[in-house]
Amino acid sequence: MTFQPFVSIIINNYNYGRFLSKVIDSSLGQTYLHTEIIVIDDCSTDNSREIITSYGDRIIPLLHEVNGKQGAAFNSGFSKSKGDIVLFLDSDDYLYPHAVQRIVDQWKPEFVKIHYRLDVVDVNGKKRGFSYPQGTVKLASGEVWRSLVNIGTYVGVPTSGNALSRQALAQIIPIPADYNTTSDDYLSVLVPLYGAVGSIEEPLGAYRLHDSNQWALVTLTADRFRRFILHDLQRCQLLKERAPQLGYDVPEDLDFRFFGRIWSRLVSLRLSPHEHLIASDRPLNLIYLGIRALWKYSDYTWKKRLIFSAWLIWVGIAPLPLAQPAIQWLYSPQSRPKPIHWALTKLRSLAS
């Protein structure tokens, strides 16, 4: 008998009325019909609730009376859901019509999640010419826990790019209040500790870039990087607390094994040294730690390691007006001038 799981699509919304119809319509328009659509509104003050009620009984509305942030929305949505497979969608993103069918077709009993690429689009839904993850890097799959406990991360996608096993979620939900604004991190860290991860190397939905998106690096600000640092510290602490309870060994220097984590600290320090969160950080030390992480723990080719090592050195010691463009072009590819984009593409092809 063909596997026909019930799938819950849980949409989390706060003041995104301008995007809400798109994500609801994309969920209702799935070619796979064995689904339910749950829409949580977390006390919006725009026209979101009018939009939600206009769908009648085609969706299951949950209208919060108190703003509880993302974690509370995920918790209430999951408690109401019945799906064997659960998708949490941010309301500014959306799915392509065949997304759930592709997920079901690829699902295996041992999977705790399948993640898939997301096309990056602008505020109007126009494709920006790249996807998450960027470049040719492949999504992590299989025993992803190995990467998690070794360097504290893995190649993944934002919230809307994940389909999660109810069995795994039931072991970690409700999400604690400490993760009310970082619930996507909480799930991405803990779920792979409970089984295998599948991946689909094609975009099954869209991730929207706009100024009010919490994580989209549309503009270069030190505040964004301080936020990245807080998330990284929280992710590593969560792993140190939870992974040993499940029998995993976590290295003491976990915080310094992923080069991207160190890049964020270096950028924050250069952009706003007086507001940087880690008082002991120094540019030269972060350059050393970043290069060490690249060469000891990353699986990049030696050419790519050289390129990124040069980037670390440049950002760490160049005068700030010269370092800032290098930071912007690495973290925000949509901002690159065409000649720079062409040159970086060539360098990437040579380093692959």
C-alpha positions in Angstrom: 0.0 0.0 0.0 1.3 3.5 -0.9 2.3 5.6 2.1 -0.3 8.3 2.4 0.6 10.4 5.5 -1.6 13.1 6.8 0.3 16.4 6.5 -0.2 19.5 8.7 0.8 22.9 7.3 1.0 25.4 10.2 1.3 29.0 9.3 2.6 31.4 11.9 1.5 35.1 11.3 2.0 38.4 13.0 1.2 41.6 11.1 2.0 40.1 7.7 -1.5 40.7 6.2 0.1 41.9 3.0 1.6 38.4 2.4 -0.9 36.2 4.2 -3.2 35.4 1.3 -0.3 34.1 -0.7 0.9 31.6 1.8 -2.6 30.4 2.6 -3.5 30.0 -1.1 -0.2 28.2 -1.7 -1.0 25.8 1.1 -4.6 25.2 0.0 -3.3 24.7 -3.6 -1.1 21.7 -2.9 -1.5 18.8 -5.4 -1.3 16.5 -2.4 -4.7 16.7 -0.8 -4.4 14.8 2.5 -3.6 17.9 4.4 -4.9 20.4 7.0 -4.0 24.1 7.1 -3.7 25.7 10.5 -3.2 29.5 10.7 -2.1 31.1 13.9 -2.5 34.8 14.3 -0.3 36.1 17.2 -2.4 39.3 18.0 -1.8 41.1 14.7 -2.9 44.8 14.6 -3.3 44.9 10.8 -5.9 43.2 8.6 -4.6 39.7 9.2 -7.6 38.5 11.1 -10.1 39.6 8.5 -8.0 37.7 5.8 -8.0 34.6 8.0 -11.7 34.6 8.7 -12.4 35.1 5.0 -11.3 31.5 4.3 -14.0 30.0 6.4 -13.7 26.3 7.1 -11.1 25.7 4.5 -8.5 26.4 7.2 -8.3 26.0 11.0 -7.8 29.4 12.6 -6.1 29.9 15.9 -6.4 33.6 17.1 -4.1 34.3 20.0 -5.3 36.8 22.6 -1.8 37.4 23.9 1.3 37.9 21.7 3.5 34.9 22.6 5.9 35.2 19.7 7.0 32.3 17.4 7.4 29.7 20.1 3.9 30.1 21.4 2.5 30.0 17.8 4.4 26.8 17.1 3.2 25.2 20.3 -0.4 26.0 19.9 -0.4 25.0 16.2 1.3 21.7 16.9 -1.1 20.9 19.8 -4.1 21.5 17.4 -2.5 19.5 14.5 -3.0 15.8 13.6 -0.4 15.4 10.8 2.2 12.6 10.6 4.4 15.2 8.9 4.3 18.8 10.0 5.4 22.0 8.1 5.8 25.3 9.9 5.5 28.2 7.5 6.4 31.8 8.1 3.6 33.8 6.7 5.8 35.9 4.4 7.0 32.7 2.6 5.0 30.3 0.5 5.1 26.8 -1.1 5.0 25.7 -4.7 2.0 23.5 -5.6 3.9 20.2 -5.8 5.9 20.7 -2.5 4.0 18.4 -0.2 3.7 15.7 -2.9 7.5 15.7 -3.4 8.0 15.5 0.4 5.7 12.6 0.8 7.2 10.8 -2.2 10.7 11.1 -0.7 9.7 10.4 2.9 11.2 7.3 4.6 10.2 5.7 8.0 13.6 6.6 9.5 13.4 10.3 8.7 12.8 12.9 11.4 12.7 15.6 8.7 13.2 16.4 5.1 14.5 19.8 4.2 14.5 21.4 0.7 15.7 24.5 -1.0 13.8 27.7 -1.1 14.0 30.3 -3.9 14.8 33.7 -2.6 12.3 36.3 -3.8 11.8 40.0 -3.2 8.9 41.7 -1.5 6.8 41.3 -4.6 7.6 37.7 -5.1 10.1 38.2 -7.9 13.0 35.7 -7.9 16.4 37.1 -7.0 18.3 34.5 -8.9 19.6 32.4 -6.0 18.2 30.0 -3.4 18.9 28.9 0.2 21.4 27.4 0.7 23.4 29.7 -1.6 25.7 28.4 -4.3 26.3 24.8 -5.1 26.5 23.6 -1.5 24.2 20.6 -0.8 21.8 20.3 2.0 22.9 18.0 4.9 21.4 14.5 4.9 21.6 11.2 6.6 23.2 11.3 10.1 23.2 15.0 10.4 23.7 14.7 14.2 27.4 14.0 13.4 27.9 17.5 12.1 25.7 19.0 14.9 27.8 17.6 17.7 31.1 18.2 15.9 30.7 21.8 14.9 27.3 22.9 16.2 25.6 23.3 12.8 24.9 21.8 9.4 23.8 23.0 6.0 20.1 23.7 6.3 17.3 26.2 5.4 15.0 28.6 7.2 11.8 27.5 8.9 9.6 27.2 5.8 12.1 24.8 4.1 11.5 21.9 6.6 9.0 19.1 6.9 9.2 17.5 10.3 8.2 14.1 11.8 5.4 14.3 14.4 7.1 11.6 16.4 10.3 13.7 16.7 8.4 16.9 17.5 6.4 15.2 20.2 9.6 14.6 22.1 10.7 18.3 22.1 7.5 20.3 22.1 6.3 22.4 23.9 9.1 24.8 23.0 10.4 26.5 26.2 9.8 30.2 26.6 13.5 30.9 26.3 13.2 30.1 22.6 10.0 32.1 21.9 11.8 34.2 19.3 14.3 31.5 18.2 12.0 28.5 17.8 13.3 27.7 14.4 16.8 27.3 15.9 15.4 25.1 18.7 13.8 22.7 16.1 16.7 22.7 13.7 19.2 21.8 16.5 17.2 19.2 18.3 15.2 17.3 15.6 18.2 15.7 13.9 19.3 14.2 17.2 16.3 11.8 16.9 16.9 10.2 13.5 17.9 10.6 9.9 17.4 13.6 7.7 16.4 13.7 4.1 17.0 16.4 1.6 15.5 17.6 -1.7 17.9 19.6 -3.9 15.2 21.6 -5.7 13.3 24.6 -4.5 9.9 23.7 -3.2 8.9 27.1 -2.0 10.0 30.7 -1.7 11.7 32.7 1.0 10.9 36.4 0.9 13.5 39.1 1.5 12.2 42.4 2.9 13.1 44.9 5.5 11.0 43.6 8.3 12.2 40.0 7.9 14.2 39.3 11.1 17.0 37.3 9.4 17.2 38.5 5.8 20.4 40.6 5.6 19.0 43.4 3.4 21.0 46.1 5.0 24.4 45.8 6.8 24.0 46.6 10.5 26.0 45.6 13.5 22.7 44.9 15.3 21.9 42.0 12.9 25.3 40.4 13.6 24.8 40.8 17.4 21.6 38.9 16.9 23.4 36.2 15.0 25.9 35.9 17.8 23.2 35.5 20.4 21.5 32.8 18.3 24.8 31.0 17.9 25.6 31.1 21.6 22.1 29.8 22.4 22.4 27.0 19.8 25.7 25.8 21.2 24.4 25.9 24.8 21.2 24.0 23.7 23.4 21.3 22.2 25.7 21.1 25.3 22.6 20.6 27.5 20.5 18.3 25.4 22.8 16.1 23.3 24.5 14.4 26.3 21.1 13.5 27.6 20.6 11.4 24.4 24.0 9.8 24.6 26.0 12.2 22.3 29.4 13.6 23.2 29.9 17.3 22.6 33.4 18.8 22.4 34.3 21.6 24.9 35.4 23.9 22.1 32.1 23.6 20.1 31.7 27.4 20.0 34.9 27.8 17.9 34.5 24.9 15.4 32.3 26.6 12.8 33.9 29.4 10.9 30.6 31.2 10.2 30.1 31.6 13.9 33.5 33.3 14.2 32.9 35.5 11.1 29.8 37.0 12.7 31.8 37.9 15.8 34.5 39.5 13.7 32.0 41.5 11.7 30.2 42.6 14.8 33.5 43.7 16.4 34.6 45.6 13.3 31.3 47.4 12.8 30.5 48.4 16.4 33.4 47.5 18.8 31.8 49.4 21.7 28.5 47.4 21.5 30.1 44.0 20.7 28.7 41.3 23.0 31.9 39.4 23.8 34.4 41.7 25.6 37.4 39.4 25.2 37.2 39.3 21.4 40.1 40.8 19.4 40.4 41.0 15.6 43.7 39.1 15.4 42.4 36.3 17.7 39.2 36.0 15.7 41.1 35.8 12.5 43.2 33.0 14.0 40.1 31.1 15.2 38.3 31.5 11.9 41.2 30.2 9.9 41.6 27.4 12.3 38.0 26.4 12.0 38.2 26.6 8.2 41.2 24.4 7.9 40.6 22.0 10.7 36.8 21.5 10.7 35.3 22.6 7.3 35.0 20.3 4.3 35.8 23.0 1.8 38.4 22.5 -0.9 41.8 24.0 -0.1 41.1 26.8 -2.7 37.9 27.8 -1.0 39.7 27.8 2.3 42.4 30.1 0.9 39.7 32.5 -0.4 37.8 32.6 2.9 41.0 32.9 4.9 42.0 35.9 2.8 38.5 37.4 3.5 39.0 36.9 7.3 42.3 38.7 7.2 41.0 41.5 5.0 37.9 42.1 7.2 40.0 41.8 10.3 42.8 44.3 9.5 41.7 46.5 6.6 40.4 50.0 7.4 36.7 49.8 8.0 35.6 51.7 4.8 37.5 49.0 2.9 36.3 46.1 5.0 32.6 47.0 4.8 32.2 46.1 1.1 33.7 42.7 1.6 31.3 42.1 4.5 28.3 43.3 2.5 29.1 41.2 -0.6 29.7 38.0 1.3 26.5 38.2 3.5 24.2 39.9 1.1 24.8 38.6 -2.5 21.9 40.6 -3.8 23.8 43.8 -3.1 26.9 42.9 -5.2 27.7 45.1 -8.2 27.6 43.0 -11.4 31.4 43.0 -11.9 32.0 41.8 -8.4 29.3 39.2 -8.7 30.9 37.9 -11.9 34.4 37.8 -10.3 33.1 36.0 -7.2 31.3 33.5 -9.4 34.5 32.8 -11.3 36.4 32.4 -8.1 33.8 30.0 -6.8 34.0 27.9 -9.9 37.8 27.8 -9.6 37.6 26.8 -5.9 35.1 24.0 -6.4 
